[in-house]
């Protein structure tokens, strides 16, 4: 048996820090996501454009491209809360860490680097240990050159630039005293301080103006942007009547003159980032700024002469509404005809310049959860979409987009059915257009696909989700202080008049491509049709039967009374049964493929199997484990059924995976007519957190995917003779924190002796991934 695994889709958002993303001249965006560094190729179509690079052991705080004088980028730097920084280089088509920088005693929060000569580098790292380290790479060897002690000061952001004339680097550090400190010299020392901002400076960028001068842009939480001109020619005469005071500092045996060129006022919130246009067209300078006021602004001088005239706002874009909290950073694209903003909720927004209309238009971009992805499920009938829930309090729907230009099929987030006020824990798909979700609350909420979503799904995916006219609401909106998605019917624009309590009205929208972040937040909600009450604590696990008639649920529990599994009838959403067996929280529920059995696993190290009584919807306990026959000695985190329903598997914190089946005679114990099949898979020093069976047999061999607390996914073959490892997906190919859920798509594709199936995996690292698994028999 041969196995091949390919990456089909990676869904991820960036971390919530100002300098987390950068865009280079080749069209690649690099950004930090949880502990990983992501490289996103914006030019690639059809295939998965995202590369996940795992190296850091804690949250990544900043990523920056290293730009050579000719504009090319084949290296970047990253820094992390794990007290380290790294240089990444492109070698033989793949990214590798070529230098590690360890020396700080606390998390590294900001980083910048410049080429000093050839491939030699100067790297600067700022840390919350109140120091800035200067690193040098000479002839491929990186070493710590100097530590700049800031005493009790904190470096918020830093930027280095090679100054004209002297061809040497000058370091700009924005400290928590509201000032920008300049460091220069062979032994770096403070040569000047720029004062004027009245709050923390969060963004810095430098532009070469001519052979004598540079322009520094600084943005601050005082809502202003200041432009500082630094030049070496003291005979520069101001043609205006107003003489601006100039400060002088000495660096590299040369006098440098500093004057404040302009103060840009236009933002109403903290300004987190500034970025100069990568090249000048028609001698026009452009500056991009991003703010927590939910806008990005492109500024230009109203005169072609940079020293003359006022700076004016040329373009302003941003979110119209929704629950976003503004932009943390922004970057111009490769040719300056596109720009990027990244928001508080980790979302990316890219605008392209339409050459004909000269308008900036939003484009389709990657995205994903910005909190751990707790659960994921395929659409049960034909696997046409994937639904996921996360600790970022959202439910997201992912589906394949068939590009109109014929360049292939790309997976994208096409709807956000639920934006909640509590962290999400679990979900269950009742049928192709109905799902139930559980969050850190005692209520189970049931949602139904609105008419507008069904239309757009057909347009984007190219196949209908529901045949015929289903009627019902057009969409949904959320009241300002509410948690429930309220249905909006055709011709309605939410509430009107005195009862206007919507943040943003739902507006039916015709989509032929995946929606932008703004549309996802406001116009893709599903109406909530039922609330199910019955649990005493936060609901933790859900599953729906394949015949669409039943829903099982369980909540967090420390006693048998609350650890009961509740059974709900989906036709009227009435609670019909309470199954008592466990003592502690049920961690996962799984109905058998024929809907006749229900399996539950728990923190009490036991599993229970309930059998449906013939001709009814009632269940009875058919088998369970106890202390004498349980095999598992720690929490059982996960369970799964094989597609034929003949066996089921359980995985636990003690690193064991057990396969159980029905036996011909009763054992006389709590297992009744069930027993362990073959030997368990036993792995030392690891925790099994997710399992899933490939939905077909390979001869008499079963294949199952296993996810671990380490983030690794392994695919094993199992038969009575034993276990065989077929493939391991490492942290970069799978996850770098706990795998939370594995699930195979019910839809198979066959090509001769090859069978291909999609495996979805979700993790605590915020990643939602789809892998194409091809088995050759």
DRENZA-390362 format. One record per residue (C-alpha): x, y, z. Coordinates in pm, whole numbers, padded with zeros to 5 digits, always signed. Layout:
% DRENZA-390362
XYZ;...
//
This chain:
% DRENZA-390362
+00000+00000+00000;+00137+00342-00101;+00020+00671+00041;+00067+01028-00079;-00046+01339+00110;-00076+01683-00049;-00174+02017+00098;-00508+02136-00041;-00607+02425+00186;-00468+02617+00479;-00688+02862+00669;-00515+03094+00916;-00522+03452+01045;-00225+03659+01160;-00138+03743+01519;-00272+04059+01682;+00047+04267+01677;+00128+04580+01474;+00435+04464+01277;+00333+04104+01217;+00307+04114+00834;+00530+04230+00548;+00496+04222+00167;+00790+04193-00072;+00857+04278-00434;+00794+03920-00553;+00436+03931-00423;+00495+03719-00111;+00343+03817+00221;+00513+03680+00531;+00335+03696+00867;+00326+03538+01210;+00038+03308+01305;+00046+03163+01656;+00401+03016+01685;+00448+02971+01310;+00569+03194+01028;+00352+03187+00715;+00461+03273+00359;+00162+03356+00139;+00215+03379-00238;-00043+03632-00361;+00029+03552-00728;-00038+03179-00706;-00375+03056-00827;-00533+02713-00804;-00294+02543-00563;-00256+02609-00192;-00065+02941-00184;+00035+02916+00185;+00358+02773+00328;+00368+02710+00704;+00711+02730+00869;+00745+02602+01226;+01049+02687+01433;+00962+02921+01720;+00833+02773+02046;+00609+03064+02140;+00402+03338+01974;+00569+03516+01680;+00573+03894+01738;+00719+04037+01417;+00829+03927+01068;+01023+04146+00823;+01161+04090+00471;+01526+04174+00418;+01541+04391+00106;+01854+04407-00108;+01939+04735-00282;+01798+04599-00611;+01467+04523-00436;+01493+04141-00436;+01403+03942-00125;+01520+03589-00058;+01557+03624+00318;+01345+03743+00609;+01375+03772+00986;+01131+03677+01262;+01120+03724+01638;+00916+03556+01907;+00806+03557+02269;+01038+03255+02311;+01326+03511+02352;+01479+03427+02012;+01500+03570+01661;+01580+03390+01336;+01705+03459+00984;+01522+03256+00719;+01678+03199+00374;+01535+03049+00056;+01748+02744-00029;+01661+02514-00322;+01301+02634-00324;+01231+02593+00047;+01268+02821+00349;+01526+02728+00612;+01646+02891+00936;+02007+02983+00858;+02084+03179+01177;+01945+03170+01529;+01981+03473+01754;+01958+03392+02125;+02066+03641+02387;+01764+03822+02522;+01633+03730+02866;+01271+03798+02776;+01041+03797+02473;+01162+03972+02156;+00893+04215+02037;+01039+04395+01734;+01303+04327+01470;+01457+04492+01165;+01750+04422+00939;+01952+04585+00660;+02220+04464+00422;+02542+04649+00493;+02768+04509+00221;+02690+04225-00019;+02521+03952+00186;+02647+04091+00517;+02365+04192+00751;+02295+04410+01050;+01998+04284+01254;+01837+04475+01540;+01610+04313+01800;+01412+04490+02071;+01291+04303+02377;+01083+04355+02689;+01406+04295+02884;+01470+04670+02821;+01749+04621+02569;+01816+04633+02197;+02062+04379+02058;+02271+04451+01747;+02366+04141+01550;+02611+04113+01262;+02626+03851+00990;+02964+03844+00821;+03060+03571+00573;+02755+03371+00675;+02832+03377+01050;+02593+03566+01279;+02715+03703+01610;+02603+03948+01877;+02790+04274+01821;+02644+04492+02094;+02369+04522+02353;+02217+04868+02390;+02088+04898+02745;+01774+05113+02762;+01783+05116+03143;+01413+05095+03232;+01300+05199+02884;+01099+04976+02652;+01150+04965+02276;+00808+04969+02108;+00931+04960+01748;+01258+05006+01563;+01374+05071+01209;+01722+05077+01056;+01828+05258+00737;+02147+05289+00537;+02215+05663+00525;+02329+05827+00201;+02682+05970+00161;+02825+05762+00449;+02663+05430+00344;+02629+05329+00710;+02325+05222+00915;+02138+05449+01155;+01895+05290+01401;+01567+05459+01496;+01413+05333+01822;+01074+05445+01949;+01075+05409+02326;+00797+05434+02583;+00898+05795+02661;+00715+05911+02342;+01052+05995+02178;+01238+05850+01882;+01600+05777+01973;+01868+05768+01700;+02167+05536+01742;+02475+05534+01516;+02848+05473+01514;+03081+05175+01499;+02989+05129+01865;+02623+05229+01862;+02548+05525+02084;+02260+05770+02106;+02324+06062+01871;+01987+06237+01877;+01626+06229+02001;+01319+06334+01803;+01054+06489+02027;+00703+06600+01944;+00469+06303+01974;+00249+06308+02281;+00192+05933+02307;+00372+05610+02217;+00518+05591+01866;+00411+05260+01707;+00521+05289+01342;+00842+05399+01167;+00953+05396+00803;+01232+05572+00614;+01246+05683+00251;+01551+05789+00048;+01466+06130-00103;+01794+06208-00281;+02168+06158-00239;+02171+06394+00059;+01852+06333+00251;+01598+06086+00386;+01243+06124+00511;+01134+05951+00833;+00763+05889+00891;+00652+05820+01246;+00300+05732+01361;+00172+05749+01715;-00110+05672+01950;-00166+06049+01966;-00342+05997+01624;-00080+06203+01433;+00186+06117+01176;+00505+06324+01169;+00743+06351+00874;+01104+06434+00963;+01357+06535+00698;+01718+06438+00778;+01983+06573+00540;+02355+06639+00524;+02347+06959+00320;+02325+07261+00553;+02280+07505+00264;+01927+07386+00186;+01726+07706+00161;+01359+07707+00237;+01165+07877-00043;+00871+07944+00187;+00848+08244+00419;+00828+08020+00724;+01164+07910+00859;+01154+07576+01034;+01388+07516+01324;+01661+07263+01242;+01836+07036+01490;+02187+06908+01427;+02346+06579+01527;+02676+06420+01435;+02710+06065+01307;+02990+05896+01113;+03199+06218+01123;+02929+06414+00947;+02675+06672+01055;+02310+06583+00992;+02028+06836+01003;+01678+06740+01117;+01362+06938+01061;+00995+06856+01096;+00853+06855+00744;+00486+06794+00815;+00228+06674+01065;-00048+06463+00911;-00382+06477+01091;-00665+06268+00956;-00701+05961+01173;-00933+05956+01472;-00771+05661+01650;-00425+05532+01736;-00208+05514+01424;-00024+05183+01438;+00162+05170+01108;+00319+05377+00830;+00472+05250+00505;+00631+05439+00215;+00538+05355-00142;+00804+05115-00282;+00875+05326-00589;+00800+05674-00715;+00574+05720-01018;+00567+06062-01185;+00777+06196-00895;+00482+06145-00660;+00552+06030-00304;+00294+05818-00125;+00261+05718+00239;+00022+05450+00366;-00105+05466+00724;-00323+05230+00929;-00524+05312+01238;-00758+05169+01496;-01026+05403+01358;-01091+05124+01100;-00933+05312+00808;-00625+05306+00589;-00514+05634+00428;-00279+05701+00136;-00118+06047+00171;+00047+06250-00106;+00199+06600-00119;-00020+06832-00328;+00293+06950-00507;+00542+06740-00706;+00822+06913-00516;+00851+06725-00187;+00963+07032+00003;+00664+07236-00103;+00294+07225-00030;+00085+07034+00218;+00033+06661+00245;-00322+06562+00161;-00534+06253+00196;-00573+06095-00150;-00738+05762-00067;-00923+05639+00239;-01054+05282+00265;-01172+05065+00552;-01447+04879+00722;-01794+05025+00705;-01912+04851+01020;-01898+04514+01188;-01724+04427+01511;-01364+04477+01397;-01142+04700+01605;-00946+04870+01330;-00616+04802+01158;-00293+04699+01327;-00069+04741+01024;-00047+04805+00650;+00193+04745+00361;+00213+04847-00004;+00223+04564-00259;+00511+04487-00496;+00443+04760-00755;+00253+04998-00529;-00070+04923-00717;-00206+04721-00429;-00192+04748-00053;-00266+04535+00247;-00417+04601+00588;-00438+04353+00874;-00694+04391+01148;-00753+04330+01514;-00923+03998+01439;-00627+03872+01234;-00799+03930+00901;-00625+04044+00584;-00769+04306+00350;-00609+04375+00011;-00710+04649-00231;-00597+04656-00595;-00591+04965-00815;-00826+04932-01112;-00628+05098-01394;-00942+05189-01590;-01154+05344-01318;-00858+05451-01097;-01051+05314-00801;-00917+05086-00528;-01112+04758-00519;-01099+04484-00252;-00977+04143-00368;-01009+03783-00250;-00748+03705+00015;-00660+03424+00256;-00801+03424+00608;-00905+03207+00897;-00954+03172+01271;-00749+03385+01510;-00814+03150+01803;-00777+02775+01850;-01003+02574+01613;-01193+02341+01845;-01408+02142+01603;-01463+02087+01230;-01724+01887+01039;-01793+01806+00674;-02133+01859+00520;-02281+01511+00585;-02452+01433+00257;-02172+01485+00008;-01889+01672+00177;-01949+01988-00026;-01825+02222+00246;-01640+02220+00577;-01764+02396+00890;-01535+02493+01177;-01572+02659+01519;-01301+02827+01726;-01203+03010+02041;-01226+03334+01839;-01605+03305+01892;-01685+03240+01525;-01825+02962+01308;-01673+02960+00959;-01778+02780+00641;-01508+02677+00391;-01582+02559+00037;-01406+02509-00300;-01421+02807-00537;-01402+02722-00904;-01228+03019-01065;-01403+03171-01366;-01072+03211-01551;-01017+02833-01544;-00702+02854-01333;-00825+02585-01094;-01013+02526-00773;-00924+02709-00451;-01071+02658-00106;-01184+02973+00071;-01397+03086+00361;-01727+03174+00195;-01953+03238+00497;-01937+03316+00868;-02271+03179+00990;-02214+03270+01355;-02025+03554+01524;-02075+03495+01894;-01996+03643+02233;-01859+03320+02382;-01571+03092+02283;-01701+02809+02063;-01651+02446+02173;-01825+02206+01936;-02064+02171+01644;-02279+01914+01467;-02420+01923+01115;-02777+01795+01124;-02816+01811+00744;-02666+02006+00455;-02836+02331+00557;-02875+02302+00937;-02617+02289+01215;-02607+02309+01594;-02323+02476+01782;-02208+02481+02142;-02010+02754+02317;-01906+02829+02674;-02272+02862+02773;-02547+02620+02875;-02744+02674+02555;-02722+02482+02226;-02805+02703+01927;-02946+02573+01599;-02894+02760+01270;-03045+02722+00925;-02899+02835+00593;-03074+03147+00457;-03183+03193+00097;-02905+03440+00009;-02634+03195+00123;-02781+02909-00081;-02777+03127-00395;-02418+03239-00338;-02302+02885-00258;-02433+02773-00595;-02260+03067-00770;-01920+03014-00602;-01899+02635-00576;-02090+02553-00893;-02333+02300-00744;-02656+02356-00550;-02664+02276-00179;-03042+02237-00164;-03252+02149-00468;-03563+02359-00523;-03684+02677-00356;-03655+02642+00021;-03809+02980+00100;-03741+03109+00449;-03533+03410+00555;-03311+03598+00312;-03032+03638+00572;-02965+03740+00932;-02837+04028+01143;-02731+04067+01506;-02877+04330+01741;-02619+04553+01909;-02635+04390+02251;-02759+04048+02143;-02604+03705+02091;-02877+03564+01866;-02874+03596+01489;-03211+03742+01394;-03375+03640+01065;-03418+03905+00796;-03683+03833+00533;-03703+03947+00173;-03772+04319+00142;-03666+04376+00501;-03353+04566+00602;-03339+04459+00965;-03543+04677+01201;-03653+05022+01102;-03779+05331+01276;-03761+05352+01653;-03657+04988+01701;-03334+05031+01506;-03095+04811+01701;-02869+04664+01433;-02500+04746+01400;-02512+04698+01026;-02817+04598+00829;-02805+04273+00636;-02808+04350+00265;-02864+04063+00019;-02550+04039-00192;-02483+03855-00516;-02146+03679-00502;-01956+03498-00777;-01630+03477-00583;-01542+03438-00213;-01651+03739-00006;-01418+03997+00149;-01374+04022+00527;-01627+04308+00550;-01891+04102+00369;-01815+03793+00578;-01866+03985+00901;-02192+04151+00806;-02372+03968+00526;-02312+03593+00565;-02476+03520+00902;-02730+03237+00930;-03050+03295+01130;-03080+03115+01462;-03393+02899+01458;-03383+02725+01799;-03223+02739+02143;-03196+02412+02335;-03193+02432+02716;-03124+02137+02944;-02760+02132+03053;-02641+02263+03388;-02297+02369+03270;-02120+02479+02948;-02195+02245+02657;-01874+02073+02542;-01960+01798+02289;-02217+01752+02012;-02293+01501+01739;-02582+01442+01499;-02700+01110+01362;-02653+01034+00992;-03028+00985+00944;-03072+01353+01052;-03325+01265+01323;-03122+01294+01645;-02875+01525+01817;-02664+01417+02116;-02506+01668+02355;-02292+01670+02670;-02160+01942+02900;-01868+02002+03136;-01920+01795+03448;-01768+01687+03778;-02053+01455+03878;-02263+01184+03711;-02573+01402+03719;-02420+01663+03488;-02214+01414+03281;-02534+01273+03130;-02573+01272+02751;-02894+01440+02629;-03075+01317+02315;-03279+01569+02112;-03531+01497+01836;-03449+01725+01541;-03799+01742+01393;-03930+01942+01693;-03608+01993+01898;-03755+01827+02205;-03530+01654+02460;-03635+01287+02459;-03376+01109+02674;-03101+01148+02933;-02825+00883+02919;-02637+00846+03248;-02310+00654+03248;-02007+00881+03299;-01877+01055+03612;-01683+01340+03446;-01700+01557+03130;-01780+01370+02810;-01502+01475+02571;-01648+01345+02244;-01968+01190+02108;-01998+00984+01790;-02305+00825+01630;-02237+00510+01429;-02275+00540+01048;-02609+00354+01060;-02735+00588+01339;-02818+00286+01559;-02539+00330+01815;-02393+00622+02010;-02039+00620+02148;-01922+00853+02425;-01574+00896+02577;-01493+01085+02892;-01238+01237+03126;-01325+00950+03364;-01109+00723+03136;-01412+00522+03022;-01612+00481+02705;-01982+00397+02687;-02175+00250+02396;-02552+00307+02373;-02771+00103+02137;-03090+00237+01978;-03390+00022+02061;-03553-00122+01753;-03823+00095+01602;-03772+00383+01845;-03548+00678+01924;-03461+00553+02273;-03115+00428+02364;-02994+00177+02621;-02644+00109+02752;-02498-00179+02550;-02138-00180+02678;-01887+00029+02869;-01542-00002+03020;-01450+00005+03385;-01129-00003+03590;-01071-00373+03519;-01100-00370+03138;-01054-00010+03031;-00698-00031+02883;-00677+00351+02887;-00522+00484+03208;-00567+00857+03137;-00836+01086+02989;-00989+00949+02667;-00983+01253+02438;-01129+01114+02116;-01327+00841+01944;-01429+00749+01589;-01628+00489+01397;-01510+00300+01091;-01734+00365+00790;-01881+00013+00795;-01970+00050+01165;-01800-00281+01252;-01531-00126+01475;-01463+00195+01661;-01146+00350+01796;-01055+00546+02110;-00749+00760+02178;-00622+00886+02512;-00377+01100+02699;-00159+00798+02781;-00061+00767+02412;-00281+00464+02337;-00513+00406+02042;-00747+00109+02086;-00972-00056+01827;-01286-00221+01965;-01533-00456+01794;-01828-00679+01867;-01753-01034+01980;-01953-01349+01921;-02032-01405+02287;-02073-01196+02596;-01773-01156+02823;-01983-01135+03137;-01822-00799+03221;-01928-00442+03156;-01797-00485+02800;-02084-00729+02729;-02044-00841+02364;-01755-00606+02285;-01381-00644+02317;-01041-00512+02217;-00947-00600+01859;-00579-00683+01822;-00324-00493+02027;-00350-00123+02112;-00108+00123+01957;+00111+00242+02244;+00326+00553+02209;+00538+00690+02493;+00547+01055+02607;+00262+01176+02393;-00112+01235+02407;-00357+01121+02137;-00610+01402+02086;-00790+01313+01760;-00854+01007+01544;-01047+00937+01222;-01088+00629+00999;-01035+00648+00623;-01389+00586+00490;-01302+00264+00300;-01120-00064+00358;-00792-00140+00180;-00833-00518+00131;-00883-00622+00497;-00671-00338+00636;-00811-00031+00803;-00636+00304+00771;-00674+00575+01033;-00533+00920+01094;-00414+01004+01444;-00353+01354+01581;-00130+01429+01878;-00086+01697+02142;+00247+01783+01974;+00058+01887+01658;+00190+01596+01450;-00052+01382+01244;+00034+01018+01169;-00152+00788+00933;-00147+00420+01038;-00264+00096+00887;-00432-00147+01128;-00505-00518+01099;-00517-00810+01343;-00144-00858+01283;-00066-00510+01417;-00005-00147+01334;+00202+00005+01053;+00304+00371+01016;+00225+00487+00661;+00300+00859+00679;+00385+01128+00933;+00295+01493+00880;+00535+01709+01082;+00459+02041+01254;+00495+02241+00930;+00270+02005+00731;+00017+01950+01013;-00002+02161+01333;+00242+02294+01592;+00000+02279+01886;-00261+02017+01981;-00463+01862+01699;-00825+01912+01807;-01019+01731+01537;-00959+01502+01239;-01238+01420+00995;-01247+01257+00650;-01471+01385+00372;-01744+01131+00283;-01685+01199-00088;-01429+00971-00258;-01264+01003-00598;-01117+00697-00770;-00860+00679-01048;-00774+00320-01132;-00622+00164-00821;-00584+00507-00656;-00843+00633-00411;-00835+00995-00299;-01010+01142+00002;-00984+01476+00182;-00874+01488+00547;-00957+01801+00748;-00762+01883+01061;-00805+02161+01314;-00569+02265+01591;-00504+02486+01893;-00256+02676+01671;-00553+02849+01493;-00489+02646+01177;-00764+02475+00978;-00612+02247+00710;-00733+02015+00437;-00498+01740+00314;-00552+01531+00000;-00479+01167+00095;-00420+00932-00200;-00399+00559-00128;-00263+00327-00398;-00377-00030-00353;
//
